[in-house]
Amino acid sequence: MKKLQVLGTGCPKCKRLTELTEQAARAVGIEFELEKVTDINRIVDFGVMTTPALVVDGEVKLAGRLPNAGELEAMLK
């Protein structure tokens, strides 16, 4: 099971990344646990300075922008 974390304070782009991540994970057929990380101290602990960001199994895959569907699916495989 993959652990997916969306880092962000709750802005519209952060919410959109959460939706896109769920859709992409279902599209590629993986089992996943999705966590929304809104605490700024935890976000900084990942070394992320711009949100939204996506962390897959502890590794920051994306920060500061929204990916397209194909890009996101590739990150989750």
Secondary structure, DSSP 4 states (H G I P E B T S, - for coil): -EEEEEE-SS-HHHHHHHHHHHHHHHHHT--EEEEEE--HHHHHHTT--SSSEEEETTEEEEESSPPPHHHHHHHH-
